[in-house]
Amino acid sequence: MKELRYIKAINEALHEEMARDETVFVIGEDVGAPGGAFGGTRGLLQAFGEKRVRDTPISESAIVGLALGAAMKGLRPVVEVMFADFLPVCMDQIVNQIAKTRFMFGGQFTAPLVIRAPGGAGLNAGPQHSQSLEAWFAHVPGLKVVMPATPADAKGLLKSAIRDDDPVLFLEHKALYASSGTVPEGEYLVPIGKADVRRSGKDVTIVTASRMVQQTMDAAETLAANGTDAEVIDLRSLTPLDRDAIFKSVEKTSRLVIAHEAVKSFGIGAEISAMVSEEMIDVLDAPIARVGAPFSPVPFSQEADYLPNAADVVRAVEKVMMY
């Protein structure tokens, strides 16, 4: 194992996959000499040249559309969209073209491409640069949506995404870029669609992803000190969703809390809550609780007051433990 920052783990994955497969190329705004807005593509231009590291004009729709055409012709593009908030600019290309390519052509064409996009709040970047929009895309058949929470998962999931024959939306959290963690040496992959049990417990299941994983782990330590043993599940992938991991945990604990940074209304927590209610109502000993941001744009200032945190998770768990 070695210690790596989250953004460096992403950079290593790109270096390794481009060295392994000459059909992989990177495209986006400032991905060349500047090394990307947050350093994710640093050093790729020097290592692989302008043919495989393509700077573009500011036109997300054109960038993503070009990537689809390249993917259909046998290449494996990795697109960097500077902020996840800009994904709506190329929504038609993603939702109506990329996600439906395999279906519209009866499987004769696929779209093996990755769209990397940093999302989430925590850097005081304002309401147009800090959103968590994963629920929009998890709703679209044909897309895979992943949200790694650790450097090891960021690297392993990105390598898996690049090798996948279907389009993958790879959502990185900006506030995690500077975080560090242990990463395996050498070649390894993290499977898409497989959740990870970050902490085993018997009293309550907490399902979460991305930045909220660490907040939830902190909450679990607080709860443990007060006598509540929480199991923490890091989804890692939203679509495909590891339903079995969720069901197995709830079968054991009989209580469920879902925590995500995105606004609570109409989020992935609502989908998971409905799924468990429909299929495991006889198992539950308490109502399902959800933790999320208020239904409001992300503020320019006082983000800490807006974002859900460990204390919010603790309060939600304490509520369900009353039953």
Buried (B, 14 or more C-beta within 10 A) or exposed (E): EEEBBBBBBBBBBBBBBBEEEEBBBBBBBBBBEEBBBBBBBBEBBEEBEEEBBBBBEEEBBBBBBBBBEBBBEEBBBBBBBBBBBBBEBBBEBBBEBBBBBBEEEEEEBBBBBBBBBBBBBBEBBBEEBBBBBBBBBBBBEBBBBBBBBBBBBBBBBBBBBBBBEBBBBBBBBBBBBEBEBEBEEEEEBBEBBBBBBBBEBEBBBBBBBBBBBBBBBBBBEBBBEEEBBBBBBBBBBBBEBBBEBBBBBBEBBBBBBBBBBBBBEBBBBBBBBEBBEEEBEEBBEBEBBBBBBEEEBBBEEEBEEBBBBBEBBBEBBBEBBEE
